[in-house]
């Protein structure tokens, strides 16, 4: 970095991508600054800014030059960069008009208010109540709700209320949480000695970090501390190229910004960049993730609950996650109309992709921990919903197991096929019983499904699992494929019994339930004959 200032008040400021002191957040911010300057070159509202100075950007650095007063130049730069739409939505000049993609803009708006701008009123001037934005078109009153703003810190509003907090390109700045999330004064009694301070070059990069970063809304349904928003900081290698690559997440819409965990946020960014072959601009095998959520000991604010780096994540490791993201996608759900006839919109997000992403990052099989995840989700569910946890993900799981090619041939695939064949035959038995007794097949199905699930979930060691599997398979009758593959299954059922339990439950969760509530009597009879034979 370098800075120059002349006697007449004019000066310049250069920020380099890989200068000492530049963290992942700084580099993403510098990329956000480059994106913004690129957008302002042809923006009619930035005429005053262009009259006060100019800039030059290449792939590794940004240089700003002001003609007279640096304070006036940077005030104009912030005003042009960080705006508000008429409806109070945050508007970053680099990302375009928020009304062009209202749902994605509301996600960005909410993420900013839960991360960089969470401490009202010191970071923002907000309205007192949420407002609705219609995203259903002229015929449908489907709305998303958000808290509109009147001003926020990145615009330069209220900086003079704190001594020295005036950005002129020369004076160092004391950092606050809205500039560096998670960065705080270490000791209040020695604030001047323990506060974080940065030179103007790095402060400028931090100011634009929200522009270059990629925000995700986290919809996680397990108990405990849950992240609500994740910030992904890709590894920026070139400023000009990243300005183009970042637009991948502008075209994807709001669905692309919904995840079930921080690991999925990282995997989604890296898989998208790898799919676009954007290796020249970003390190598509690495990123940094910061997640914010509410913790029991500090419910009045969003706390940084996770921060981790993903490194050397190769394309092959993300294969299972890419398959999961294709067949298990977030779905829009419109709620019941309120007193004004408006139907609130919310997202139902599959939970399995985050597990797959976590395993990809760890380098473990994608199904590892499936049993634990299923139980946690069930513990969180209420009433009758407990028995239906993961049921709506069943079709996607079936495609992963059978069609996506991510469960290759081997003992793991043999175990899954054997469990699903045993379950198919058990349904044949239930179908015959339903036909003979007049009992609704759906009732028998739900009861047996839960009994089998619990029997596998309660296995706490290898011996219990082998006994449960043996009993389950014996009820279904002989399976030639299982008899042939039995020697290969033995190591899996001994030293890797937890993984075998995960696979058994995965087989149950991914089995496609019959479309009708009753199995045809002829098919049921055939199944029963196979069992008896």
C-alpha positions, 0 to 999 in steps of 0.5 A: 500500500502507498499513500501520497499527499501534496501541499495543495490538499490533493493526494492519492491512496493505493491499496494492493491486494496482497500487501502486508496486513491484508486478511481475507476480509480485506481482500474481499473488501478491496474486490468490492471496492473495485466492483463499485468503482467499475459501476460508478464509471458510468453512473450518472449519480456519481458526477460530483464524485468524478469531479472531485477525483479519479481512480485507476484499477488493475488486477492487483491494486486500486489507486484513488486520487483526489484533487483538493479535500480528501474528506469531500472526495471520500464522502462523495465516494461513500454516498455514491457507493452505499445507497438506500432504495425508496422503500428502505432497502440497502442498495450497493451500487456494485450490485445494482438496483435492489428491486431488480431482484427483490427477494435476493435483496431482502436476504442481503438486507437481513444479512447486513442487519444481522452482521455488520449493522446489527447494533442499532442505533449506533450502526443504522437509523431504522424504521420502528416496524417491518414493512411488506414487499410484494414478490408475487406479482400483480395477481398474488399478494405474496410478500416478504417482510423486512425492516426498512432503513433511513441511513446506515454507517457505511454511508458515512452517517454519524461518523463525527459523533466519535472522535477521529472517525472521519475518513479522509484517506490519511487519518487512521481509524479505530475499528468497530464491529460494523467494520470488522465483525467480531472485532471489539475492544479487549478491555473497556478500562483500557479502551485506548490501548486495546482498541483495534486501529487500521491505517486508511488503506485497510479501512477503505478495504473493510468498508467495502467488504459487504459488497464483495462478500457473499451472504447466505441465510441459514435455515437450520432445524436442529436444536442448540446454537444455530447460525442464522446468516453466513458470510463467505469470503472467497480467496480473491486472486484478481480484482477485475476478474472477481468483479465478474465472477461475483455476479454468478450469485446475482443471477441465481436469485434468492433460492441460491442464497438459502442454505441449511448450515455454514458448511453448505454455504462454503460448499455452494460458493466453491462448487459454483466457482468450480462449475464456472471454471473461475480459477483465474480469479478466485481460489476455487478450493478455499474460502473463509466462512463467518456465521452469526446466530443467537446464543442463550447468554446474549439473546439481544444480539447476533454473536459470531458462532462459527469461523473456519477456513476451507482449504484445498477442497478439490473438485472431486470432493465436492461431487456428492455435494453438487449432486445433493444441491441438484436434487435437494433444493430450497422451496418457496412456501407461501403461508396462510393469508393474514388480516390484510390478505397477504401471504408471507413467503418463507423458505423450506430448506433441505437439511441433508446438503449441509451434512454432505458439505461438512463431510466433503470439507472433512474428507469423509464419506458423504453419509457419515453422521446421517443417523445423528442428524436424523435423530437431532431433526426428530428431537426438534420436531413437534407432535406428529411431525416427528415421524415425518422428519426428512420425509419430503427429502426422500425423493432427492435422497433416492436420486442421490443413492441410485441415480446420481452415481455418488454411492459407488459399488462396494460394501456400502452400496451392497448394504443399502441395496440389501436394506431397501430390498428387505424393506420392499418385501416387508411392504409386500407383507404389509400390503397383504395384511391391509388387504386381508384385514381392511386396515388402511395401508398408510397406518401400517406403513407409518407404524412399521417405518417408525419401528424400523427407524428406531431399531437402527437408531438405538444401536449403540455398538457393533453387536447391536447393529449386527443383531438388528440387521440380521433380524431385519434381513431374516424377516425378508427372506433370502437375498442372493446379492446379500449372500454373495456380498456378505464377506465384504460386508463384515469389516463394515459391520465391525470396525465401521459400525457407525457408518453401517448404521448411517447407511441402513438409515439412509436406505430407509430414508431414501426408499420411495414410498408407493404412490397409493395408500394401498399396494395392489393385492396381486403385487403384495401376494407376489412379494409374500410368495418370494419371502415364503419361498 
